[in-house]
Amino acid sequence: MQVKDSTTSTSSTEERKELTSYPQENVDYYQKIKWNGWGDTRKFIHTLQPSGTVAITTPTVSGQPLPSLKKFILTELTINGQGQTDLENSPSLTVEDIKLPLPRAAPGDFARELRAIFKPNQVKEDKFARLTHIYGKSLRDLIRLRIGLVENAPDVVVLPESHEEVEKLVLAAHRANVIIIPYGGGSNIVGACEPIDQTRYTVSLDMRRMNKVLWVDRREMTACIQVGIMGPDLERELHKSGVSLGHDPDSFEFSTLGGWLATCSSGHQSDKYGDIEDMCVSFKTCTPMGTLELRNGARAGAGLNFKHVILGSEGTLGIITEAVMKVHPVPQAAEYYGFLFPSFNHAISALEQMRRSEIIPTMVRIYDPDETRLSFASKPSKGAVSEFFSAAVKKYLQYIRSFDMTQVTLSIIGFEGPKKQVDFVKKSCFDILAKNGAFGLGTAPGKTWAEKRYDLPYIRDFLLDHNMWVDVAETTVSYTSLIPLWKEAKKAFVQHYHAKGIPAWICAHISHTYSNGVCLYFIFASRQNDEKEMTPYIEGKRLMCDIIMKHGGAISHHHGVGYEHAPWMSRYVTQGWVNVYRKIKETIDPKNICNPRKLMPTIEEEQGKEN
Ligand SMILES: Cc1cc2nc3c(=O)[nH]c(=O)nc-3n(C[C@H](O)[C@H](O)[C@H](O)COP(=O)(O)OP(=O)(O)OC[C@H]3O[C@@H](n4cnc5c(N)ncnc54)[C@H](O)[C@@H]3O)c2cc1C
């Protein structure tokens, strides 16, 4: 093993600079995204104002107060009502404070081959480029960046612009035994892009310059797309031809088509348009054994569907460069409504009835009572009239409809498609909702949800700035196991931390629905200790995964595996399939250069010899 020196590598001032404003053309995405937090460097900054109120700055509003958020945090993150009286400060280190390991020397002819394949501005070796391609956006990643815990880094970041360049690079890397880690938006939260092998020269392959829609076929309703394209760019380009992909994950603004395919991603409207694997027709994958392609076509019954060997393979079998995706017309109507139910059970009962009726909305999100309260507490004040209306609704529900206000459950339900279809589906669903005690809030909450749907993750940065942490766990679970899992996970999580004298808070929502189950998504929070130790957090995450497995849930519905979930994979897919995967990997990538030590545990890890 090579011994690393912890000195910083050199870089030009221009490349090291984090951008806080960027009208410039030709700025790469990694320079526009927060290196130690979520999202765009220019917007969605939560701050604590001198008055003590939390405020948010967005591209359009500066310092908009969120009057209830601080009180909510201080009263909810407690043990038996006892907790902090004010928020503490825990600032992050700066880029300059962080020391990266020195880059390893490129083996053999590899450096010369890189220069032959790529233009100089496609190959970055500066500190900022290397630093921003080490981690994804998991809590563990952000904490390590904020405290400067960096043990390994890619030696070079390469930004390809075509399939042919990737093809040549992979073959050169195979010859030289160089590791390649594909990097899309870097939005994964499972350690999927992190270089773990410290012995070999490592390339982070940033796909985001491969961002073109190559063609749209309006007859077959398909589009061929370079997979480094980010969500908003993709939809903007498709809309020019009157079509849409309809894939809208919470990370939409900062993730790529390639990342979605490689992690089996799922978007808000998956109930109608399907998950990413349903939308995908074919793609090209550059592997050390050459490029693997699939035929286009509506469907094939000729043997195994090899599409599924690559989908979800998280860069461990090769690099996806271009994909043919199904598209659909930009919806004529898109209507989103808010409802309040007397309880989580009432909302689930309505959902099951809608599913059984086979007339289903485009999206159903159901927030449990704790997340309902978080949702209301994170809102900006809308003024006196709106506040009066909210108070009146509350009184009506409490005294006329006999709602127990501690159990109120918010749901956002959306309908998209041709207007006639939307009206038909809406009518059927509204009848079912009414029979299950739902109180309609109209389109205002739906509109707010649609406008703010990408904003919630920014709160995590604010919590980290104030010595707290928040993380998530999600799963697919059957209707039968849904409530038992929800109850046990919430109770066990809080008990686990309280037993150690640490405050804890947990909520959940249903984010995707199927005829045989749902995606149940937990959000949980606690306080950091002064040393920023990750053990307490990792214990909580393990606890959640174990409970999910106990109730027959999937180890992930849409966040993927990386190395975070790899320890559960033998139990989840069973050992037989782990062995099959290993044989496929050996065949396609015999030197293990493609994103090693992700997705499945190594034999040594299984035998407990490595962590
Ligand atoms: C705030 C937040 C919200 C999120 N919400 C959702 C959600 O609603 N739905 C959802 O599905 N996920 C969600 N995620 C998880 C994450 O956004 C998804 O896993 C996403 O698909 C990752 O895409 P990416 O482009 O960022 O990929 P990256 O994070 O860059 O990479 C993910 C994995 O894919 C591999 N990879 C990337 N590009 C390629 C390629 N071209 N060829 C081969 N392998 C490749 C990488 O090597 C890595 O293993 C969320 C994450 C965050 C932080």
The ligand as an SDF file (V2000), in Angstrom:
LIG
                    3D

 53 58  0  0  0  0  0  0  0  0999 V2000
  -31.3750   15.6120   -1.3510 C   0  0  0  0  0  0  0  0  0  0  0  0
  -31.4200   14.3370   -2.1270 C   0  0  0  0  0  0  0  0  0  0  0  0
  -32.6140   13.8790   -2.6110 C   0  0  0  0  0  0  0  0  0  0  0  0
  -32.6720   12.6900   -3.3450 C   0  0  0  0  0  0  0  0  0  0  0  0
  -33.8610   12.2730   -3.8480 N   0  0  0  0  0  0  0  0  0  0  0  0
  -33.9140   11.1880   -4.6390 C   0  0  0  0  0  0  0  0  0  0  0  0
  -35.1470   10.7690   -5.2440 C   0  0  0  0  0  0  0  0  0  0  0  0
  -36.1990   11.3830   -5.0490 O   0  0  0  0  0  0  0  0  0  0  0  0
  -35.1230    9.6870   -6.0430 N   0  0  0  0  0  0  0  0  0  0  0  0
  -33.9690    9.0110   -6.3000 C   0  0  0  0  0  0  0  0  0  0  0  0
  -33.9940    8.0700   -7.0670 O   0  0  0  0  0  0  0  0  0  0  0  0
  -32.8200    9.3440   -5.7060 N   0  0  0  0  0  0  0  0  0  0  0  0
  -32.7510   10.4190   -4.9070 C   0  0  0  0  0  0  0  0  0  0  0  0
  -31.5620   10.7960   -4.3360 N   0  0  0  0  0  0  0  0  0  0  0  0
  -30.3540    9.9700   -4.5560 C   0  0  0  0  0  0  0  0  0  0  0  0
  -29.5770   10.3460   -5.8250 C   0  0  0  0  0  0  0  0  0  0  0  0
  -29.9440   11.6220   -6.2790 O   0  0  0  0  0  0  0  0  0  0  0  0
  -29.8170    9.3040   -6.9020 C   0  0  0  0  0  0  0  0  0  0  0  0
  -29.1460    8.1150   -6.5350 O   0  0  0  0  0  0  0  0  0  0  0  0
  -29.3670    9.7230   -8.2960 C   0  0  0  0  0  0  0  0  0  0  0  0
  -29.8470    8.7790   -9.2090 O   0  0  0  0  0  0  0  0  0  0  0  0
  -27.8700    9.8470   -8.4400 C   0  0  0  0  0  0  0  0  0  0  0  0
  -27.6000   10.4890   -9.6690 O   0  0  0  0  0  0  0  0  0  0  0  0
  -26.2340   11.2790   -9.8960 P   0  0  0  0  0  0  0  0  0  0  0  0
  -26.2120   11.7120  -11.2980 O   0  0  0  0  0  0  0  0  0  0  0  0
  -26.0610   12.3100   -8.8760 O   0  0  0  0  0  0  0  0  0  0  0  0
  -25.1880   10.0960   -9.6970 O   0  0  0  0  0  0  0  0  0  0  0  0
  -23.8720   10.0480   -8.8150 P   0  0  0  0  0  0  0  0  0  0  0  0
  -24.1890   10.3160   -7.4070 O   0  0  0  0  0  0  0  0  0  0  0  0
  -22.8250   10.8390   -9.4500 O   0  0  0  0  0  0  0  0  0  0  0  0
  -23.5050    8.5140   -8.9840 O   0  0  0  0  0  0  0  0  0  0  0  0
  -24.2960    7.4960   -8.4400 C   0  0  0  0  0  0  0  0  0  0  0  0
  -23.7450    6.1510   -8.8810 C   0  0  0  0  0  0  0  0  0  0  0  0
  -23.9510    5.9930  -10.2740 O   0  0  0  0  0  0  0  0  0  0  0  0
  -22.7150    5.8130  -10.9440 C   0  0  0  0  0  0  0  0  0  0  0  0
  -22.8040    6.5160  -12.2070 N   0  0  0  0  0  0  0  0  0  0  0  0
  -23.0600    7.8230  -12.4210 C   0  0  0  0  0  0  0  0  0  0  0  0
  -23.0950    8.0790  -13.7360 N   0  0  0  0  0  0  0  0  0  0  0  0
  -22.8550    6.9060  -14.3700 C   0  0  0  0  0  0  0  0  0  0  0  0
  -22.7560    6.5190  -15.7140 C   0  0  0  0  0  0  0  0  0  0  0  0
  -22.8990    7.3880  -16.7040 N   0  0  0  0  0  0  0  0  0  0  0  0
  -22.4850    5.2220  -16.0110 N   0  0  0  0  0  0  0  0  0  0  0  0
  -22.3260    4.3210  -15.0130 C   0  0  0  0  0  0  0  0  0  0  0  0
  -22.4200    4.6320  -13.7250 N   0  0  0  0  0  0  0  0  0  0  0  0
  -22.6790    5.9080  -13.4010 C   0  0  0  0  0  0  0  0  0  0  0  0
  -21.6690    6.3640  -10.0000 C   0  0  0  0  0  0  0  0  0  0  0  0
  -20.4050    5.7600  -10.2040 O   0  0  0  0  0  0  0  0  0  0  0  0
  -22.2520    5.9880   -8.6630 C   0  0  0  0  0  0  0  0  0  0  0  0
  -21.9800    4.6510   -8.3820 O   0  0  0  0  0  0  0  0  0  0  0  0
  -31.4840   11.9530   -3.5740 C   0  0  0  0  0  0  0  0  0  0  0  0
  -30.2710   12.4290   -3.0710 C   0  0  0  0  0  0  0  0  0  0  0  0
  -30.2300   13.6090   -2.3510 C   0  0  0  0  0  0  0  0  0  0  0  0
  -28.9180   14.1000   -1.8210 C   0  0  0  0  0  0  0  0  0  0  0  0
  1  2  1  0
  2  3  1  0
  2 52  2  0
  3  4  2  0
  4  5  1  0
  4 50  1  0
  5  6  2  0
  6  7  1  0
  6 13  1  0
  7  8  2  0
  7  9  1  0
  9 10  1  0
 10 11  2  0
 10 12  1  0
 12 13  2  0
 13 14  1  0
 14 15  1  0
 14 50  1  0
 15 16  1  0
 16 17  1  0
 16 18  1  0
 18 19  1  0
 18 20  1  0
 20 21  1  0
 20 22  1  0
 22 23  1  0
 23 24  1  0
 24 25  2  0
 24 26  1  0
 24 27  1  0
 27 28  1  0
 28 29  2  0
 28 30  1  0
 28 31  1  0
 31 32  1  0
 32 33  1  0
 33 34  1  0
 33 48  1  0
 34 35  1  0
 35 36  1  0
 35 46  1  0
 36 37  1  0
 36 45  1  0
 37 38  2  0
 38 39  1  0
 39 40  1  0
 39 45  2  0
 40 41  1  0
 40 42  2  0
 42 43  1  0
 43 44  2  0
 44 45  1  0
 46 47  1  0
 46 48  1  0
 48 49  1  0
 50 51  2  0
 51 52  1  0
 52 53  1  0
M  END
$$$$
